[in-house]
């Protein structure tokens, strides 16, 4: 019996990295699919702000239901209100700007811009916790910004929304900035609680924030005219694109190093580009290809640079 327990424990512990890699891959593939699927739903009857409300409120219900089957954690009053502040940046601003931005721009541009988040995380880390900016990090920011500028200029000159729209590009860029700020300001709060506790309260507050904004669109939408295909696409965004992906992302982040997690960002635009082009929702131009190379290179330089902790550790060794 003891031998069996030892073997099971050994197998589980050694499978942790593999499970974490699978979790990250699943999350990024889902988000890669979500851009074209969500875009198609918003083309066929669901407005951007209504999609945001369905995504946030639907995820809230799912996380509260799932929370009934996991150990409950005590939330002090102070942390309860901290979740309110965290939800403003991590869910409300992030998801509102991303979804509404996606309703304007192409899924290709949206998925490429989302990979810029590590660049904003580095910038906020410099401003908030005085994380040093190395030459490699500065070069990464410059190259990544050049890629974003190429995408925005391409969108400004585009004759079709399938290539991109500058309004949507800028909204999604700010969405990444908002999420990076949330990660910098509330990193200690995030580490304190389980995946389900964090998301239960985050999406609860986000639903309260978004409901008054979405109420007019919800009343104006003719839901009877919405096709079953569009409802299925909306369901995918809520269940897979939010509930499942948030769980798998956090499971992966708890095991893998941030640099490894950052590399998985590249999966999302690859999936989005392939699906968008095959379904005709988006097109892929030479300029977008150049922008991808710049953004990917910039993000790679940032995540490969040493953090403040790495620098201090190397100094202590010496």
N, C-alpha and C positions, 0 to 999 in steps of 0.2 A: 504493500500500500504506500509506504514511504517512498519507494523507488518510483512508483507511478506519479506521485505528487511532484517529485523532483524533476522527472522528465517533462511533465506538463508545464511546470514553472519555467524550466529551461527553454522549452519550445516557445512559450508565450513571450518571454523576455527577448529572445533572439529574433522573434518575428516583429517586434515593435518597430524597428526602422522600416521594414518592408510594408507594414500596415500604414505607417506614417506617409511613406512615398505614395502608396495607393490612394490614401485620403487626399493628398495634395493634387494628384493627377485627376481624380474624380472631380474635385472642386473646380479646377481650371478648365477641364473639358466642359463641365456644365455651364460655367460662365461664358465660355466660347460659344456654346450653342444658344445661350440666353439672349445675346445681342441680336442675332437675326430673327430668332423666334419672337422675342419681345417687340422688335421693330415691326414684324408682320402683323402682330396683334394690334398695334397702335395704328397701322395703316387701315385696318379693317374694323373700326368701330369703337376701340377703347382709347380714350384720350390719355395723354401722358400722366396727368395728375391723378386720374382714376386708377391707372395702372399702379402708381406709387401707393395709393391707399389700399388697393387689393393686396399688393405685395407686403406692405408693413402690417396691416391688420390680420391678414391671413397667416403670416409668419408668427405673429403674436399668439394667435389661437393655438397653432401647432406647438409652439414652445411651451405654452402653459399646459397643454394636454400631456406632452412628453414629460414635463416636469413632475407630473403626478406619479411617474414610474421610476424616478431617481431619488436618491436621498435629498431631503430638504436642507437648505442652509439658512441660518439666521442672518437677516439683513438689518444692521443697525440703521436708525433713522437718518444718520448722516450719510451713509452709503446709498440709502434709498434716493436721496436728493442728488447725490453725486451721479447716480445713473441717469437722472433727468438731464443733467448737463452733458453727460457723455452721449446720450441719445440724440441730442441736438446736433452734434458734429458727426458722430459715427454712423447714424442712421438717417435722421431727418434731412439734413443738408446734403449728405452724400447721396442718398437714394433719390431724393427729389431732383437734384441737379443731373444725376446720371440718367435717370429714366426720361426726364423731359428733354435733356440734351440728345438722347438717343432718338427721340421722336422727331428731332430736326435733322440730325446728321446720319451718316451711314454706319452700319454695324462694324465695318472695317475700321473706320476712324475711331469709333468708340472703344473698340477692343485694344487698339494700339495705344491710345491715350491712357487707358487704365494701367498700363505697365509702367507709367511714369511715377507711380506712387512712392517707390523707394527714394526717388530724387527729392520729393517734397518732405519725406520723413527725415532725410538727412538735413535739409534746410531748417526744419523745425527743431531738430535735435541740437543744431548749432545755436539757435536763438534761445531755446528754453533751458537745456541742460549743458550748454557750452561745449558740446561735442566738437572737437577740432576738425577743421576742414583741411584735408591733405590736398596736395597737388593733383593726385589721382581723382579724388572726389570732385574737385573744382572742374577738372577736365571732363568728368562724367556729366556734371550738371550742364556745362556749356554745350557738349555734344547732344545730350538729351533735349535741351531747349531748342537747338538748331532743328532737330527732327520735328518737334512740336510746331515750330514756326513754319516749316515746310508743309506740314499737314494743314495748318490754318490758311496759309496762302493758297494752297491747292483748293481748299474749300471755298475761299473767296472768289476764285476764278472759275469755279465749277458751274457747268450749265445744268447739271442734274443733281438732285438730292442723293442719288445713288453713289456719287463720289464723295459728297460731304457738304456740311453747312457750317459756316464759321460760328454761328450762335450755339449750335449743339456742341462743337468742338471746345469752345471756351467754357461752356457749362460743365462738361465732363472733366475738363482740366481743373476747374475749381472744386469739383466733387472729390477728386483725388487729393487735393490740397486739404480739404475738410477732413477726410478720413485720416490722413497723415497727422493732422493736428490732434485728432481724437486719440490716436495711438501714442503720441508724445505726452499729452496731458494726463491720460488716464491709464497708463501702462500698469501702475501698481494696483489699481482697482480691478483691471482685467485679470491679473495674476491671482487675485485673492479668491475668486469664485469659479465655479464650474461653468462649462459651456452653456448649460441650460439655464442656470441662474442669471448669468450675464444677459443672455438674449431674451429671457422672459421679461426682465425689467426694462431693457433697452427698447424693445419693440412695443412694450406697453406705453412708455412715455412718447415714443415716436408716433404711435397711433393717435394719442391725444393732441399732439402738435399738428398732425396732417389733416385730421378730420375737419376742422373749420375751413381749411383752405380748399379741401376737395369737395365739400358739401354742395356747392353750386354745380360743379361738373357732374356729380353723382345724380343730382335731380334732373339735369338737362339731358343725360344720356338715355337713349331709347334701348334699354337692355334686351327687349323682346326681339329687336332687329339684329342683335349680335349673333353671328353664326356659331355653331357648335365647335368648329375648328378654332375660332378665336378664343372661345372659352377654354378649350384645351391648352392653347398656347399661354393664356393667362395663368392657368393652373400650373403649367410647367415653370413659369417664372416664380410663382409663390412657393410651390412645394420643392422643386429641385433647385431652382435658381437662388432661393433664399434659405429655406429650412435645411435641406440636405447639405448644400454647399457650405453654409456657415458652420455646421457641425463638423464636417470633414476637414475644413480649413483649420479650425482650432485644434482638432485632434492631431493634424500634421504639424502645426506650429509648436505644440508642446514637446515634440520629440526632435524635430529637425532644426538645424542651425538656421538663422535668418538668411544666410547667403544661399543655402540650398532652397529655402522657401522662395526667395527672390528669383531663382532660376526658373521655377515653375510658372512664373508670370508669362513667360514666352509661349506657353502652350495655348493660352487663351486667344491671342490674335491669330495664331495659325489655324485653329478650329474655326473661328469666326470668318476669316477670309475665305477659306475653302467652302464653307456652307453658304455664305452670302453670295459668292460668285456662282455656285452651282444652282442656287434657287433663284438667282436674278434679282435679289433684294439689293445687292450692292455690286459695284464694279471695282476692279483692282487696276490702278494706273502705275506707270513708272515712277511718278513722283511719290506715291504712297509707299512704293517699294524702297525708295531712297530714304524716306522718313522713317520707316521701320528699322532700317539698318542703323540710322543715327540714334533713334530712341533706345533700341536694344543695346547698342554699344555704350551709350551713356549710363543706362541702368546697370549694366554689367560692371563698369568701372566703379560705380558707387557701391554696389554690394560686395565687391572684391576689396575695397579699401578697409584699412584697419579702423576699428572703433576705438573709443576712448579707453574702454576696458582692455582691449588687446594691447594698446600702447603702454598702459600702466603695467600690465602683466609682463611685457617684454623688458620694461625698465627694472622691474623687481628681480627678474631672472639675472640681469647683468649685475 
